[in-house]
């Protein structure tokens, strides 16, 4: 087996845990499994802290290639800086912490060091790549974009008022903004399912649950859905709503696009990139009144719905494929 086809992949602990479904974990799993299917030997190490990152890097053979999830790389920038002396270290940047509101300065500095030291950086959106370069975190020649693919699934066939919001219940995902907007819709006929973990920020999730309860049975907080139930949720919905305050790309949006499901989302980060080609309406971020206004248009204007559904259906076949993601990652690993 040639060394170019061997990689150690350092990922967060619980990457396969169905209760810890995050966009980053899904991406990591898809890349790991895709590389293996393409003939790579992938030795995966799950880590929970900086010491474990160092131990994983110590296990990598000298001159070998290591792919490190950006979240865990930021836990141990000194280890990344040391590892590049003997290994090819590629860091997978799902996000850029300093581009998110209220980012912790220490976390920003650690991430900058890890990404700056890497032999190469793979960004999961063009927006993230441009931010890395614009903010002086990494030189453009060291950054490659590997867009997330989209999960296969049947086309969505839900009624217009069947709304879906997918993502960990956390401030940057903006579920509180959507609940505020829903409360402004008066007598319009709608239901909304919120699917995602409540463990990321329990205090925020508690406030969201209280706001949801005030809106009654029209709001369902399901927690994490397994693949089968999530496919059913997409299929039974008429609209995906992504009210994020910050977003690098939006894998739930990509999955919606693969199913021909229209999207209403905040105009932040990489979201405009993820909905290029139509089938979506974008609104100002952190503005419940603006979001409520667009939701009302969606539910009361048949011509608008018909146009967005047609555009969304046309975008299905143009959605990124995981096979393309894996091919891009493999090329970077081979060139690192």
C-alpha positions in Angstrom: 0.0 0.0 0.0 1.6 3.3 -1.1 2.0 6.0 1.6 0.0 8.5 -0.6 -3.1 6.3 0.1 -2.7 6.3 3.9 -4.0 8.9 6.2 -4.7 9.3 9.9 -7.9 11.2 10.5 -8.3 13.0 13.9 -11.9 13.8 14.7 -14.1 14.8 17.7 -15.1 12.1 20.1 -18.5 10.7 19.3 -18.3 11.4 15.6 -20.5 8.3 15.0 -22.8 8.9 17.9 -26.4 9.3 16.5 -27.2 11.6 19.4 -24.4 14.0 18.4 -25.5 14.8 14.8 -23.7 18.0 13.7 -22.8 19.2 10.2 -19.1 18.7 11.1 -19.6 15.1 12.2 -21.7 14.2 9.1 -19.0 15.7 6.9 -16.2 13.9 8.7 -18.0 10.6 8.4 -18.8 11.0 4.8 -15.2 11.9 4.0 -13.8 9.0 6.1 -16.2 6.4 4.5 -15.7 7.9 1.0 -11.9 7.7 1.3 -12.1 4.1 2.4 -14.4 3.2 -0.5 -11.9 4.8 -2.8 -9.1 2.6 -1.5 -7.5 4.7 1.1 -6.4 3.3 4.5 -8.0 5.7 7.0 -6.9 5.3 10.6 -9.5 7.3 12.6 -8.7 8.6 16.1 -11.4 10.2 18.2 -10.3 12.8 20.7 -11.9 14.8 23.4 -9.2 17.3 24.4 -5.8 18.8 23.5 -3.8 16.1 25.2 -5.6 13.4 23.1 -4.8 15.5 19.9 -1.1 15.4 20.8 -1.2 11.7 21.4 -2.9 11.1 18.1 -0.3 13.2 16.2 2.5 11.3 18.0 1.1 8.1 16.6 1.3 9.3 13.0 4.3 7.9 11.2 7.0 10.4 10.2 6.5 11.7 6.8 2.8 10.5 6.8 -0.3 12.5 6.2 -2.7 13.6 9.0 -6.2 15.1 8.4 -7.4 17.0 11.4 -10.9 18.3 12.0 -10.6 22.0 12.6 -12.5 21.9 15.9 -10.0 19.6 17.5 -7.0 21.3 15.8 -7.9 24.5 17.6 -7.7 22.6 20.9 -4.0 21.9 20.4 -2.3 24.6 18.2 1.1 23.9 19.7 0.7 20.2 18.7 -0.2 21.1 15.2 2.8 23.5 15.0 5.1 20.7 16.1 3.6 18.0 13.9 4.2 19.8 10.7 7.9 19.3 11.1 7.6 15.6 10.5 4.1 15.0 9.0 1.9 16.5 6.3 -0.9 18.0 8.4 -4.1 19.0 6.6 -6.7 20.8 8.7 -10.4 20.6 7.7 -12.0 24.0 8.5 -15.8 23.6 8.9 -16.1 27.1 10.2 -14.0 30.2 11.2 -14.6 31.0 14.9 -13.8 34.7 14.6 -16.5 35.2 12.0 -19.1 34.2 14.5 -20.6 36.9 16.9 -19.3 36.8 20.4 -16.3 34.6 19.6 -14.0 33.9 22.6 -10.7 35.7 21.9 -8.6 32.8 23.2 -10.5 30.3 20.9 -9.9 32.6 18.0 -6.2 32.8 18.6 -5.8 29.1 19.0 -7.7 28.4 15.8 -5.6 31.0 13.9 -2.4 29.3 15.1 -3.6 25.8 14.1 -4.9 26.9 10.7 -1.8 29.0 10.1 0.6 26.2 10.8 -1.2 23.5 8.7 0.5 22.2 5.6 -2.9 22.7 3.8 -6.4 23.8 4.7 -9.6 22.4 3.3 -12.6 24.8 3.7 -16.2 23.5 3.4 -17.5 26.6 1.6 -16.2 29.3 -0.6 -17.3 31.8 2.0 -15.1 30.2 4.7 -12.2 30.1 2.3 -12.5 33.7 1.5 -12.8 34.6 5.2 -9.6 32.6 5.9 -7.7 34.6 3.3 -9.4 38.0 4.0 -8.6 37.8 7.7 -5.0 36.7 7.1 -5.5 33.3 8.7 -4.2 31.3 5.7 -2.7 32.1 2.3 -5.0 31.4 -0.6 -2.6 28.9 -2.2 -2.9 26.7 0.9 -6.7 26.7 0.9 -8.9 24.3 -1.1 -12.7 24.3 -1.1 -14.5 20.9 -0.7 -18.3 21.7 -0.6 -20.4 19.3 1.5 -22.5 16.9 -0.5 -26.2 16.4 0.0 -28.0 13.4 1.4 -30.1 11.5 -1.1 -33.8 11.4 -0.4 -37.3 11.5 -1.9 -38.7 14.8 -3.1 -40.5 16.9 -0.5 -44.3 17.0 -0.8 -45.5 18.7 2.3 -48.1 21.5 2.4 -46.9 25.1 2.4 -47.5 25.6 6.1 -45.5 22.5 7.1 -42.3 24.2 8.2 -39.0 22.5 9.2 -35.9 23.9 11.0 -32.9 21.6 11.3 -29.9 22.2 13.4 -28.5 22.1 16.9 -30.4 24.3 19.2 -27.8 27.0 19.7 -27.7 30.8 19.5 -25.9 30.9 16.1 -28.7 28.8 14.6 -31.3 31.3 15.6 -34.3 29.2 16.6 -35.4 32.0 19.0 -35.7 34.3 16.0 -37.9 31.9 14.1 -40.2 31.3 17.1 -40.5 35.1 17.5 -41.4 35.3 13.8 -44.0 32.5 14.1 -45.7 34.3 16.9 -46.3 37.2 14.6 -48.2 35.2 12.0 -51.6 35.6 13.5 -54.2 33.1 12.2 -52.2 31.7 9.4 -52.2 27.9 9.2 -48.8 26.6 10.0 -46.9 24.0 12.0 -43.1 23.9 12.6 -40.8 21.1 13.5 -37.5 21.9 15.2 -35.1 18.9 14.7 -31.7 19.0 16.5 -29.7 18.4 19.6 -30.4 20.5 22.7 -27.0 19.7 24.3 -24.9 22.3 22.6 -26.1 25.2 24.8 -28.6 23.8 27.4 -29.5 27.3 28.8 -30.4 28.6 25.3 -32.2 25.4 24.5 -34.3 25.8 27.7 -35.3 29.3 26.7 -36.2 28.1 23.2 -38.3 25.3 24.6 -40.2 27.8 26.8 -40.9 30.0 23.8 -42.0 27.0 21.8 -44.4 25.9 24.5 -46.1 29.4 24.5 -47.0 28.8 20.8 -48.7 25.5 21.7 -49.0 22.3 19.7 -48.2 23.8 16.4 -44.5 23.6 17.4 -42.7 20.3 17.8 -39.2 20.0 19.4 -38.1 16.6 18.4 -34.4 16.5 19.4 -32.0 14.7 17.2 -33.7 12.6 14.5 -32.1 9.4 13.1 -31.7 9.2 9.3 -35.0 7.5 8.7 -37.0 10.0 10.7 -35.1 13.0 9.3 -35.8 11.8 5.7 -39.5 11.6 6.6 -39.4 15.1 8.1 -37.9 16.5 4.9 -40.4 14.6 2.8 -43.4 15.8 4.8 -42.4 19.5 4.9 -43.2 22.3 2.5 -40.5 24.7 3.5 -37.1 24.7 5.3 -36.4 27.7 7.5 -32.8 28.5 8.4 -32.8 31.6 10.7 -29.1 31.5 11.5 -27.1 34.4 13.0 -24.0 32.8 11.5 -23.5 29.9 9.1 -20.5 28.7 7.1 -22.6 26.8 4.5 -25.7 25.1 5.9 -25.8 21.4 5.3 -29.5 21.2 6.2 -30.0 23.7 3.3 -28.0 21.4 1.0 -30.1 18.4 2.0 -33.3 20.5 1.4 -32.1 21.4 -2.1 -31.4 17.8 -2.9 -35.1 17.1 -2.2 -36.5 20.1 -4.1 -37.6 21.8 -0.9 -37.8 25.6 -1.0 -35.8 27.5 1.7 -36.2 30.8 3.6 -33.0 31.7 5.3 -30.9 34.5 6.8 -28.5 36.3 4.5 -25.4 35.4 6.4 -22.0 33.7 5.8 -22.1 30.9 3.2 -25.9 30.7 3.0 -26.2 32.7 -0.2 -23.7 30.3 -1.8 -25.7 27.3 -0.6 -28.9 28.5 -2.3 -27.4 29.8 -5.5 -29.6 28.9 -8.4 -33.0 29.9 -6.9 -35.7 28.2 -4.8 -35.0 30.4 -1.8 -35.8 33.7 -0.2 -33.1 35.4 2.0 -33.9 37.8 4.8 -31.8 40.1 7.0 -30.3 38.1 10.0 -31.6 38.5 13.5 -34.8 40.3 12.4 -37.9 38.4 13.5 -40.2 41.0 11.8 -38.5 40.6 8.4 -38.6 36.8 8.7 -42.3 36.9 9.7 -43.1 39.1 6.7 -41.4 36.7 4.3 -43.1 33.7 5.9 -46.4 35.4 5.4 -45.7 36.0 1.8 -44.8 32.3 1.3 -48.0 31.2 2.9 -50.4 33.6 1.2 -49.0 34.0 -2.3 -49.6 30.9 -4.5 -47.6 32.4 -7.4 -44.6 32.9 -5.2 -44.8 29.3 -3.9 -45.1 27.9 -7.4 -42.0 29.8 -8.6 -39.9 28.8 -5.6 -41.0 25.2 -5.8 -40.1 25.1 -9.6 -36.7 26.7 -8.9 -36.1 24.3 -6.0 -37.0 21.3 -8.1 -34.6 22.5 -10.8 -31.8 22.8 -8.3 -32.1 19.2 -7.2 -29.7 17.8 -9.9 -27.3 20.6 -9.4 -26.8 19.9 -5.8 -23.2 18.9 -4.7 -22.4 15.2 -4.4 -20.4 13.6 -1.6 -18.4 11.8 -4.2 -17.1 15.1 -5.5 -16.3 16.2 -1.9 -14.3 13.1 -1.3 -12.4 13.4 -4.6 -11.4 16.9 -3.7 -10.2 15.9 -0.2 -8.3 13.0 -1.6 -6.5 15.3 -4.1 -5.4 17.6 -1.3 -4.2 14.7 0.8 -2.2 13.4 -2.1 -0.7 16.8 -2.8 -0.2 17.9 0.8 
